[in-house]
Amino acid sequence: MKIPRELVNGLIIVIGIGIYFLIMELLGLADIYLLRVFNVLFIFYGTNRTLKSNFLEGKKGLGTNGISALSTALVGVFLSVVALVVYSYIKGGTDYIGTLSKTFLFGGEPSIMTYSISLLFEGFSSAVIVTFILMLVWDTRYKSDKHSVKV
């Protein structure tokens, strides 16, 4: 049974984000919000891998590639949030989330689920934006009939 590339590249996103955040925590940099923003680079990487594979196979349809790219990004984001929930419970639950939320969007004491749902919405928004950007990049790289370009 062949595993879909969207799932494989989604797992690459999760592993990349997980290692990145573990390294940040080990170096004591986990509380710096600007460094957390760079996790979008892993979403770009995994989604770009999916699009590259699709185009190498000759799949140049906007709809097909858009769905494939968005699926990859959403799988990566969803599994990353699930991994954060599990890691948060391992590290102490709500107390651990309290240390993360000092520099995040929350005031007060968010629960693990509140924090995770907020991250899920933020991640889904990032996934859509990354997908649109990459679709525009890949669309201009290949000649196709839709632009009346003669090969």
N, C-alpha and C positions, 0 to 999 in steps of 0.2 A: 504494500500500500504506500503510495506516494503522498507525503505530507504537503499540503498546499504551501506555495511560496509566501503567501500572505501570513500564514501562521509562523513559518520559519523566520521570516524577517521581523514579525512582531515579537518573537522570542528574542531575537538579536537586540531589538530595542529595549526590552525589559532587562536583559543581562547587562547591556551597556549602561543604562540608567542606574541599575542596582550597584554595579561596580563603582560608577562615578560617585554616587552618594556615600557608599561605604568608605571610599578613599577620602572624601571630604570630611566625613565624621572622624576618621582616624587622624587626620591632620588638624582637627579642631576648627574646620572652616564651615561646618554645617549650618551655622547661624548667619552666614553672610548670604543675604537674599540674592544679590546679583549673580553669585556663582550657581545658584539653583536654576536660574533662567537658562543656563547653557544645556540643560537636559533636552531642549528642543533640537539640538544638533544630532542626538541619537535618533530622534523621530525622523529628521531629514535623511539620515544615513539609511535607516531601514526601509523607508518609503522609496527612496531613490533606488535601492537595490531591487525592489519589486518592479519599478518602472523599467529599469535597465534590462531586467530579465524578460519582461513582456516585450519590449521593443526588439530585443535580440531574437525572440521567437517570431517576430513579424506581426505582433499584435499592436496595431497603430490606431485603433479606434478610441476616440475620446471617452466614450461612455464606459467601455470595458476597462480601460486603464484607470479611469477616475474611480470606479468602484473598487478595483484591485488595490490602488494606492490608499484610498480612504480606509478600506478594510484592514490593511497592514497597520496604518497609524492608529486606528481605533483599538485593534487587538493589543498593540504595544502599550497604549495608554491605559486601557482597562486592566491588563495584567500587572502593570506597574503599580496601579493604585491598590489592587488586591495584595501585591507583595508588600506595599507600605502598611496596609492594615495588619497583616500577619506580623511584620517586623515591629510595628508599634505595640502590639500585644506582648511580644517577646521582651521588648525593652521596658515595659512598665505601664502600658496602656495609656490612659488619659494624661498621666504625669509626663510621659514622653512627648505626647502631642503638644502639651503645654510649652515645652521647650522649643518646639518647632514653630509654634504660632506667634511667638514674640515678635518675629519680624515678618509675619505674614499678614493677610488681610483681616484677621479677626481681632476683636476686642474680647475681653473676658476669657472664659474657659471653654473652648470648643471640645466637643466629644470627638472620639475617633471617627465615628460615622459622619458627623457634620464636616469635619476636616476633609475626610476622604471624598465625600460627595462634592464638596467645593472643588477639590483637586480634579475630580472626574470631569466636571463641567469645564474647568479651565483646560484640561488636557484634550477634551473633545474639540474645543474651540481651536486649540493649537493644531490638532490633527487636520481639521478642515482647512485652516490657513496654509499649513505645510503642503497639503495635497494640491490646493489651487496653485501655489507657487511652483511646485515641481511639475504640474501638468503644463503650465505655461512654458517652463524651461524645456521640457522634453518635446513639446509640440513644435517648437521652432528648430529643433535639431534634425528632424527628419523630413525629407521631401515626401510629399504625398499628393494624391490626386485632388484633395480638397482645396489646395491652394493654387491649382492650375499650373503646377510646376512640371516641366517636362524632364524626365530622367534621361 
